[in-house]
């Protein structure tokens, strides 16, 4: 991933870190936390099949580019399937863009058809994407990013979004500490 696109690599590392913290906050044991973190690390592996010009386009994607970008989840699933990855990890790779209301992709899953591990990683993925600088927009401040998650009621699991708050608080606090240390 890193050799293909460093920004995607950094995003996967961020989402994996957020997922590890989230699993810890939820009281997951080591094995479950490892599985969650591994799934988060691999969630965007299919993006290595997307042309860099689309991944890094500085403006809005057109309809054709959006359709191609949306294939990354199924492409990642196909890449990892049959290679020893368990069904839960494969589900995260394929379904991390599914939304509870059926508006997600690639399968338009609704509600309970979206596995719990997928729901956890999706919260981390959305938050990570918001706080990162993207070629087409500046990063959203961390405190605003959480409010965006809260505003996605009906699309994201509201209970998980609430449970994610301590992770965002710790993330915000750690960034303030880093910024304070840098200004000394």
SERO-4910 file (N, C-alpha, C, O; in steps of 0.05 Angstrom, whole numbers):
BEGIN
 pado doro    nc1    nc2    nc3   cac1   cac2   cac3    cc1    cc2    cc3    oc1    oc2    oc3
  Unk    A     17    -24      0      0      0      0     18     25      0     13     44    -15
  Unk    A     38     25     17     55     49     20     69     55     -7     72     79    -14
  Unk    A     78     34    -21     91     39    -47     72     50    -68     80     64    -86
  Unk    A     46     43    -65     27     52    -85     18     80    -80     18     97    -98
  Unk    A      9     86    -55     -1    113    -49      3    118    -19    -11    106     -2
  Unk    A     21    136    -13     27    141     15      3    152     31      0    146     54
  Unk    A    -13    169     18    -36    180     33    -56    158     41    -66    159     63
  Unk    A    -60    139     23    -78    117     30    -66    100     52    -79     91     70
  Unk    A    -40     96     50    -25     81     71    -28     95     98    -34     82    118
  Unk    A    -24    121     98    -27    137    123    -55    136    134    -59    134    158
  Unk    A    -74    136    116   -103    135    124   -108    107    137   -121    106    158
  Unk    A    -98     86    126   -102     59    137    -89     57    165   -100     45    183
  Unk    A    -66     69    168    -52     69    194    -69     85    214    -72     76    237
  Unk    A    -79    108    206    -95    124    224   -120    109    233   -127    108    256
  Unk    A   -134     97    214   -159     82    220   -153     58    238   -168     52    256
  Unk    A   -130     45    233   -122     22    250   -117     32    278   -125     19    298
  Unk    A   -103     55    281    -98     66    308   -124     73    322   -127     68    346
  Unk    A   -142     86    308   -167     93    319   -183     68    328   -195     68    349
  Unk    A   -182     48    311   -196     23    317   -184      9    341   -199     -1    358
  Unk    A   -158      9    344   -145     -3    367   -153     12    392   -160     -1    413
  Unk    A   -154     38    391   -162     54    414   -192     49    420   -200     47    444
  Unk    A   -208     47    399   -237     42    403   -242     15    416   -257     13    434
  Unk    A   -228     -5    406   -230    -32    417   -223    -32    447   -236    -45    463
  Unk    A   -201    -18    453   -193    -16    481   -214     -1    498   -220    -10    521
  Unk    A   -225     20    487   -245     35    501   -270     19    506   -284     22    527
  Unk    A   -276      1    488   -299    -17    491   -294    -41    508   -312    -57    514
  Unk    A   -269    -44    517   -262    -67    534   -256    -93    519   -257   -114    531
  Unk    A   -250    -91    494   -243   -115    479   -218   -128    490   -199   -114    499
  Unk    A   -217   -154    490   -193   -169    498   -173   -167    475   -179   -158    454
  Unk    A   -148   -176    481   -127   -174    461   -133   -187    434   -127   -175    413
  Unk    A   -145   -210    433   -150   -223    408   -171   -208    391   -167   -204    367
  Unk    A   -192   -198    404   -213   -183    390   -202   -156    381   -209   -147    359
  Unk    A   -186   -144    398   -174   -118    390   -155   -121    367   -154   -104    349
  Unk    A   -140   -143    367   -121   -149    344   -137   -153    318   -129   -142    297
  Unk    A   -159   -168    320   -175   -173    296   -187   -147    285   -187   -142    261
  Unk    A   -197   -130    303   -209   -104    296   -187    -87    282   -192    -74    262
  Unk    A   -164    -85    294   -142    -69    284   -133    -79    257   -127    -63    239
  Unk    A   -130   -105    254   -122   -117    229   -142   -111    207   -134   -104    184
  Unk    A   -167   -114    213   -188   -108    193   -187    -78    185   -189    -72    161
  Unk    A   -183    -61    204   -181    -32    198   -157    -26    181   -158     -9    163
  Unk    A   -135    -39    187   -110    -35    171   -114    -43    142   -102    -31    124
  Unk    A   -130    -63    137   -134    -74    110   -158    -62     96   -163    -68     72
  Unk    A   -174    -46    109   -200    -38     98   -199    -26     70   -217    -30     54
  Unk    A   -179    -10     64   -177      3     38   -157     -9     19   -148      4      0
  Unk    A   -150    -34     23   -130    -47      6   -138    -47    -24   -120    -46    -41
  Unk    A   -163    -47    -30   -173    -46    -58   -165    -20    -72   -167    -20    -97
  Unk    A   -158      1    -58   -151     26    -71   -125     23    -87   -119     41   -103
  Unk    A   -109      2    -83    -86     -1   -100    -93     -8   -129    -76     -7   -146
  Unk    A   -119    -14   -133   -129    -19   -160   -142      5   -173   -151      4   -196
  Unk    A   -142     28   -158   -154     53   -168   -131     70   -179   -111     73   -165
  Unk    A   -134     82   -203   -113     98   -214   -106    122   -195   -124    135   -184
  Unk    A    -80    127   -191    -72    149   -173    -84    176   -181    -89    193   -164
  Unk    A    -88    180   -207   -100    206   -215   -128    210   -204   -136    233   -199
  Unk    A   -142    188   -199   -169    190   -187   -166    193   -157   -179    209   -144
  Unk    A   -149    176   -145   -145    177   -116   -136    204   -106   -144    213    -85
  Unk    A   -119    217   -122   -107    243   -114   -117    267   -129   -104    288   -129
  Unk    A   -140    264   -141   -152    286   -157   -158    310   -138   -171    306   -117
  Unk    A   -148    334   -145   -153    357   -127   -181    367   -127   -188    383   -109
  Unk    A   -197    360   -145   -225    370   -146   -245    347   -143   -237    324   -137
  Unk    A   -270    354   -146   -292    335   -143   -290    314   -165   -284    320   -188
  Unk    A   -295    289   -158   -296    267   -178   -321    269   -194   -343    276   -184
  Unk    A   -319    264   -220   -343    263   -237   -357    236   -232   -347    219   -217
  Unk    A   -380    232   -245   -396    208   -240   -381    182   -247   -382    163   -233
  Unk    A   -366    182   -269   -351    159   -277   -328    153   -258   -323    130   -250
  Unk    A   -315    174   -249   -293    171   -229   -304    161   -202   -291    144   -189
  Unk    A   -326    172   -194   -339    163   -169   -346    134   -171   -341    119   -152
  Unk    A   -358    125   -193   -365     97   -197   -340     79   -195   -341     58   -183
  Unk    A   -318     88   -207   -293     73   -206   -283     72   -178   -274     51   -168
  Unk    A   -282     95   -164   -273     96   -136   -289     77   -119   -278     64   -101
  Unk    A   -314     75   -123   -332     58   -107   -327     29   -111   -338     12    -96
  Unk    A   -311     21   -131   -305     -7   -135   -283    -17   -116   -278    -41   -114
  Unk    A   -270      1   -102   -247     -7    -86   -254    -27    -64   -238    -44    -57
  Unk    A   -278    -25    -53   -286    -44    -32   -288    -72    -42   -278    -91    -31
  Unk    A   -302    -75    -64   -305   -102    -76   -279   -112    -87   -273   -136    -86
  Unk    A   -263    -94    -98   -236   -102   -108   -219   -113    -86   -205   -133    -89
  Unk    A   -219    -99    -63   -203   -108    -40   -212   -135    -30   -196   -152    -24
  Unk    A   -239   -138    -29   -250   -164    -20   -241   -186    -39   -233   -207    -30
  Unk    A   -242   -181    -65   -233   -201    -85   -203   -207    -82   -195   -230    -85
  Unk    A   -187   -186    -77   -159   -190    -74   -152   -208    -50   -134   -225    -52
  Unk    A   -166   -204    -28   -159   -219     -3   -174   -246     -1   -164   -264     13
  Unk    A   -196   -248    -14   -212   -273    -12   -195   -297    -22   -181   -295    -42
  Unk    A   -197   -319     -7   -182   -343    -14   -153   -342     -7   -137   -360    -15
  Unk    A   -145   -322      9   -117   -320     17   -113   -322     48    -94   -311     59
  Unk    A   -132   -336     61   -128   -341     89   -140   -320    108   -136   -322    132
  Unk    A   -153   -300     98   -166   -280    115   -193   -290    123   -208   -301    107
  Unk    A   -199   -285    149   -225   -295    159   -248   -278    148   -244   -256    138
  Unk    A   -272   -289    151   -296   -276    140   -301   -248    152   -311   -231    138
  Unk    A   -295   -245    177   -299   -219    190   -282   -197    177   -291   -175    172
  Unk    A   -257   -203    172   -239   -184    160   -248   -178    131   -248   -155    122
  Unk    A   -255   -199    117   -265   -196     89   -290   -179     89   -293   -162     71
  Unk    A   -307   -182    109   -332   -166    110   -325   -136    114   -337   -119    102
  Unk    A   -305   -131    131   -297   -103    135   -286    -91    109   -293    -68    102
  Unk    A   -269   -106     95   -258    -96     70   -280    -90     50   -279    -69     36
  Unk    A   -299   -108     48   -320   -104     28   -341    -84     36   -351    -69     19
  Unk    A   -348    -82     62   -372    -68     70   -367    -43     87   -386    -32     98
  Unk    A   -342    -33     88   -337    -10    106   -350     16     96   -349     36    110
  Unk    A   -362     16     72   -377     40     63   -407     35     63   -423     51     53
  Unk    A   -416     13     75   -445      8     78   -456     26    100   -442     32    120
  Unk    A   -480     35     97   -493     53    116   -519     40    126   -532     26    110
  Unk    A   -526     44    151   -550     30    162   -575     35    146   -593     17    146
  Unk    A   -577     58    133   -602     64    118   -602     53     90   -620     58     74
  Unk    A   -581     37     82   -580     25     56   -567     43     35   -566     35     11
  Unk    A   -558     66     42   -547     85     22   -518     80     16   -506     94     -1
  Unk    A   -505     61     29   -477     55     24   -472     37      0   -490     31    -15
  Unk    A   -447     28     -2   -439     11    -24   -419     -9    -15   -406     -4      6
  Unk    A   -414    -31    -28   -423    -39    -55   -450    -53    -56   -461    -57    -78
  Unk    A   -461    -62    -34   -484    -79    -34   -510    -67    -24   -531    -80    -25
  Unk    A   -509    -42    -15   -533    -29     -4   -544    -43     20   -569    -45     23
  Unk    A   -527    -54     37   -536    -68     61   -551    -49     79   -546    -25     80
  Unk    A   -570    -60     94   -587    -45    112   -585    -56    140   -585    -80    144
  Unk    A   -584    -38    160   -586    -45    188   -570    -69    197   -546    -70    195
  Unk    A   -585    -89    207   -573   -112    220   -557   -130    200   -542   -147    209
  Unk    A   -559   -125    174   -543   -140    155   -514   -131    154   -497   -144    142
  Unk    A   -508   -108    167   -481    -98    169   -469   -109    195   -478   -102    217
  Unk    A   -448   -126    192   -436   -138    217   -425   -117    236   -417    -95    228
  Unk    A   -425   -124    261   -415   -106    282   -387    -96    277   -381    -72    281
  Unk    A   -369   -114    269   -341   -106    265   -339    -85    242   -323    -66    244
  Unk    A   -356    -88    222   -357    -69    200   -366    -42    211   -355    -21    204
  Unk    A   -387    -42    228   -397    -17    239   -376     -2    255   -374     23    253
  Unk    A   -360    -17    270   -338     -5    286   -318      8    268   -310     31    272
  Unk    A   -309     -6    248   -288      5    230   -300     28    214   -285     47    208
  Unk    A   -325     27    206   -337     49    191   -336     75    207   -330     96    196
  Unk    A   -342     74    232   -341     98    249   -312    109    249   -308    133    246
  Unk    A   -293     92    253   -265    100    253   -256    111    225   -242    131    224
  Unk    A   -266     98    204   -259    106    177   -270    134    170   -256    151    159
  Unk    A   -295    138    177   -307    164    171   -293    186    187   -287    207    176
  Unk    A   -288    181    213   -274    201    229   -246    207    218   -238    230    215
  Unk    A   -232    185    212   -205    189    200   -205    204    175   -188    222    171
  Unk    A   -224    198    157   -225    213    131   -232    242    136   -221    260    121
  Unk    A   -248    248    155   -255    276    161   -231    293    171   -227    315    162
  Unk    A   -215    281    189   -194    296    201   -168    298    185   -149    312    191
  Unk    A   -167    282    163   -144    283    146   -146    304    124   -168    311    115
  Unk    A   -123    314    116   -123    332     93   -127    314     68   -114    293     66
  Unk    A   -143    323     51   -148    308     26   -141    327      2   -141    351      6
  Unk    A   -135    316    -21   -127    333    -43   -149    354    -50   -143    375    -62
  Unk    A   -174    347    -44   -197    364    -51   -208    381    -28   -227    397    -32
  Unk    A   -196    378     -4   -206    395     18   -186    395     42   -170    376     44
  Unk    A   -189    415     58   -173    417     83   -184    398    104   -207    389    101
  Unk    A   -168    390    124   -179    373    145   -200    387    161   -199    411    165
  Unk    A   -219    371    171   -240    382    189   -228    381    217   -216    361    225
  Unk    A   -231    403    232   -221    402    260   -233    378    275   -256    371    271
  Unk    A   -217    366    292   -225    341    306   -252    345    321   -269    327    320
  Unk    A   -255    367    334   -280    371    349   -304    373    330   -326    365    338
  Unk    A   -301    384    307   -322    386    287   -328    359    274   -350    352    267
  Unk    A   -307    343    271   -309    317    259   -328    299    275   -344    284    264
  Unk    A   -325    300    301   -343    284    318   -372    293    315   -390    276    314
  Unk    A   -376    318    313   -404    328    309   -415    319    282   -439    314    280
  Unk    A   -398    317    262   -407    306    237   -415    277    240   -436    269    229
  Unk    A   -400    261    255   -408    234    261   -435    233    274   -453    217    266
  Unk    A   -439    250    294   -465    251    308   -488    258    289   -510    249    293
  Unk    A   -482    275    269   -502    283    250   -509    261    230   -527    265    214
  Unk    A   -494    239    231   -499    217    212   -518    196    224   -517    173    216
  Unk    A   -534    204    243   -553    186    255   -571    174    233   -580    188    215
  Unk    A   -575    148    235   -591    134    214   -573    122    194   -580    103    180
  Unk    A   -549    133    191   -529    121    172   -508    106    187   -500     84    179
  Unk    A   -499    117    210   -480    104    227   -494     95    252   -515    106    260
  Unk    A   -483     75    266   -495     64    291   -491     85    312   -469     91    321
  Unk    A   -513     97    322   -513    119    341   -500    110    368   -486    126    380
  Unk    A   -504     85    376   -492     75    401   -461     74    398   -447     81    416
  Unk    A   -452     66    375   -423     64    370   -411     93    368   -389     97    378
  Unk    A   -425    111    355   -416    138    354   -413    150    382   -393    163    388
  Unk    A   -432    145    399   -431    155    427   -407    142    441   -393    155    456
  Unk    A   -403    116    437   -381    102    450   -354    110    439   -334    106    452
  Unk    A   -354    122    416   -329    131    403   -319    158    415   -296    166    411
  Unk    A   -337    172    429   -330    199    439   -305    199    456   -288    217    452
  Unk    A   -300    180    474   -275    181    490   -250    178    472   -229    189    479
  Unk    A   -253    164    450   -230    162    432   -224    189    419   -201    197    416
  Unk    A   -245    202    410   -241    229    398   -230    249    418   -214    266    411
  Unk    A   -240    247    443   -230    265    464   -200    260    469   -185    279    471
  Unk    A   -192    235    470   -164    229    474   -147    237    451   -125    247    454
  Unk    A   -158    234    427   -144    242    402   -140    272    402   -118    282    396
  Unk    A   -161    287    409   -159    316    410   -139    325    431   -123    343    426
  Unk    A   -140    313    454   -121    319    476    -93    313    468    -75    329    474
  Unk    A    -88    291    454    -60    284    446    -50    304    425    -27    311    425
  Unk    A    -68    313    407    -60    333    387    -54    359    400    -35    373    392
  Unk    A    -69    367    420    -63    392    434    -36    390    448    -21    409    448
  Unk    A    -31    367    460     -5    363    474     18    365    454     39    377    460
  Unk    A     15    353    431     36    354    410     40    382    400     63    392    398
  Unk    A     18    396    395     20    424    385     33    442    407     49    459    400
  Unk    A     26    438    432     37    454    454     67    448    456     83    467    459
  Unk    A     75    423    454    103    416    455    119    428    431    142    436    435
  Unk    A    106    429    408    120    439    384    124    470    386    143    480    374
  Unk    A    108    483    401    111    513    403    130    521    425    136    545    427
  Unk    A    140    502    440    159    509    462    186    514    451    204    521    466
***
